[in-house]
Amino acid sequence: MQKKCDRSVQQLRSPVCACCECPLRVSALAYGSLRRLICLMTEPLRPPARQRRTPPIVVALLLQVLGGALTVGTAYLLATVGLMLPPLGAAFTTGVYAALLGRAARLDAWWMVIQLCFAPLVVLVSAASLPPGIWIALFAVLLAVYWSTFRTQVPLYLSSTKVRQALVPLLPPGRFTFMDVGSGVGGVLTDLSAARGDGEYHGIESAPFPWLVSWLRIRIGGHRNCHAHLGSLWNQDLAPYDVVFAYLSPVPMAALWAKVRREMRPGTTFISNSFTVTAAAPDRVVAVDDLHQSRLYIWTQR
Ligand SMILES: C[S@@+](CC[C@H](N)C(=O)[O-])C[C@H]1O[C@@H](n2cnc3c(N)ncnc32)[C@H](O)[C@@H]1O
């Protein structure tokens, strides 16, 4: 006979019910997974202050459409004087319009290059007439890797081997806890755990594919002191960690610094690869002689 459980599925915070023979156990497991999935889809991926700003990618796309409309107008005017705009010429004109409009809309400088090249590249690549399956596969791969970049404005790129080596002497003596916010494919965690086995390493990553790679890497490599979590760094409490490491982008740095100040304990260390904050000068800067001449900005919390 199965025991009757007096808790409803909604009351279950954990998918595992204490009552082992509970008939609700299966539905609780499904409920827990569903709840986790919904949280993941809806949790904030951008710092709170920026939630209401239109993402630059949306602005850029709209400006491409506007650039296309202006190109149609230009082609029409040219046609009235007997001039034909070839497809590549039209694409290039669209790029120029989109780049100029992007400048007026105050997109960052690197968006101008994207705006200029986007339409000409579309024309050139479609002329290559590749099988459609390639595009679907490419789209699926890019979606899995850059899943949340649209919202976070932090793409996936990796700290160099030299940066990972430069982090080792910055770790505190004795046992310590380490958190990589935006841990990508987990290379920082596994390299540091190989160099300093006395640390407890955690990483939080919002994009599913990089997270899966890091999870597998940790399991296959037998890094028992490494843990990869799938979720948003904005929901991650930084208080338990002695060292917090970030390699993100200029966009979230001000909000991340505010979070660090709110949550990290005095005496703990915040390290940012390549991106500093305007609110406080770093206590120390370590120059790394890698391809990008990376810099590690280090703040000890007071
Ligand atoms: C530049 S990569 C750095 C990867 C790794 N930390 C390293 O140094 O090699 C930044 C990563 O942060 C992730 N990311 C961006 N915003 C995030 C957020 N709000 N929560 C969790 N991860 C985030 C991105 O998906 C990306 O994989």
The ligand as an SDF file (V2000), in Angstrom:
LIG
                    3D

 27 29  0  0  0  0  0  0  0  0999 V2000
   33.4600   36.0390  -22.5850 C   0  0  0  0  0  0  0  0  0  0  0  0
   32.7520   34.5260  -22.0480 S   0  0  0  0  0  0  0  0  0  0  0  0
   33.8930   34.0670  -20.7820 C   0  0  0  0  0  0  0  0  0  0  0  0
   34.0030   32.5740  -20.5600 C   0  0  0  0  0  0  0  0  0  0  0  0
   34.9350   32.1760  -19.4200 C   0  0  0  0  0  0  0  0  0  0  0  0
   34.6070   32.8430  -18.1870 N   0  0  0  0  0  0  0  0  0  0  0  0
   36.3750   32.4720  -19.7650 C   0  0  0  0  0  0  0  0  0  0  0  0
   36.9310   33.3980  -19.1800 O   0  0  0  0  0  0  0  0  0  0  0  0
   36.9260   31.7840  -20.6280 O   0  0  0  0  0  0  0  0  0  0  0  0
   31.3410   35.1720  -21.1780 C   0  0  0  0  0  0  0  0  0  0  0  0
   30.2790   34.1260  -20.8990 C   0  0  0  0  0  0  0  0  0  0  0  0
   29.3400   34.7190  -20.0080 O   0  0  0  0  0  0  0  0  0  0  0  0
   28.0620   34.1980  -20.3250 C   0  0  0  0  0  0  0  0  0  0  0  0
   27.0630   35.1210  -19.7720 N   0  0  0  0  0  0  0  0  0  0  0  0
   26.7360   36.3550  -20.2130 C   0  0  0  0  0  0  0  0  0  0  0  0
   25.7790   36.9240  -19.4670 N   0  0  0  0  0  0  0  0  0  0  0  0
   25.4640   36.0040  -18.5170 C   0  0  0  0  0  0  0  0  0  0  0  0
   24.5360   35.9650  -17.4370 C   0  0  0  0  0  0  0  0  0  0  0  0
   23.7100   36.9980  -17.2070 N   0  0  0  0  0  0  0  0  0  0  0  0
   24.5130   34.8820  -16.6660 N   0  0  0  0  0  0  0  0  0  0  0  0
   25.3310   33.8270  -16.8830 C   0  0  0  0  0  0  0  0  0  0  0  0
   26.2190   33.7880  -17.9010 N   0  0  0  0  0  0  0  0  0  0  0  0
   26.3000   34.8580  -18.7030 C   0  0  0  0  0  0  0  0  0  0  0  0
   28.0590   34.1260  -21.8350 C   0  0  0  0  0  0  0  0  0  0  0  0
   27.0790   33.2140  -22.3030 O   0  0  0  0  0  0  0  0  0  0  0  0
   29.4960   33.6690  -22.1100 C   0  0  0  0  0  0  0  0  0  0  0  0
   29.5710   32.2770  -22.2140 O   0  0  0  0  0  0  0  0  0  0  0  0
  1  2  1  0
  2  3  1  0
  2 10  1  0
  3  4  1  0
  4  5  1  0
  5  6  1  0
  5  7  1  0
  7  8  2  0
  7  9  1  0
 10 11  1  0
 11 12  1  0
 11 26  1  0
 12 13  1  0
 13 14  1  0
 13 24  1  0
 14 15  1  0
 14 23  1  0
 15 16  2  0
 16 17  1  0
 17 18  1  0
 17 23  2  0
 18 19  1  0
 18 20  2  0
 20 21  1  0
 21 22  2  0
 22 23  1  0
 24 25  1  0
 24 26  1  0
 26 27  1  0
M  CHG  2   2   1   9  -1
M  END
$$$$
